[in-house]
């Protein structure tokens, strides 16, 4: 680690402590050249995968786009913000646990639909109607049957 004061590469770690949440390490360092002390923080760098669109284009994974999708589907629905935040966190954790460099947008959309299904059935139908490009009333009828059926049936009836 370079000293931020004199630029020397020769520094010593005096003290190391885990942060309160435990997601980073705080290190007190001293430069052997100028004797000044400074603090550094070490955290894990998590890289979210690229999203591969249906047309083959790639885009960075964007949590805000997922949040906007949730907000549109849940517009004027009685779902607390903390439930939405928890659902988005579960999606991000699920994506990270895949360990892939790329994820198809279809797979990501299915994850969002699963979370919406748990949160609010009306929001699920709203999202599904756009996501699956409903063409007529029969598509809505099929989606309503999914909502009325047990959760296991949701996976069987997907297009």
C-alpha angles and dihedrals in degrees: 000000000000120000109248090213105049103007095238117155092213109092133146129217108234099176137004126196135169114240119248096263089042096235097113142029122233115210127190110209136187126205112231091209104049097015092227119143128225140168129239130187125213119203135167114259110224116196117203115212128254115261113234109212122214090255090056097254118133128222135177116266104260120194089193091062089054090048091051090051090052092047093051093047093045096044108146091356121131098244118131118237092237090061090052091048090050091050091050090048090053090052092049091048091048091051091047092048090057088067092207127141091219134031126192114243088231091061091048091049090052090053090053091048092051091053093046090049089058094045105042131350094209091053089048091055091047092051093042092052091059098033095049093036097235109215103187146359093280089065089055090046091054091049091049089052088054091053093047092047124077116279093257089063090059091074095045097053099050120122 
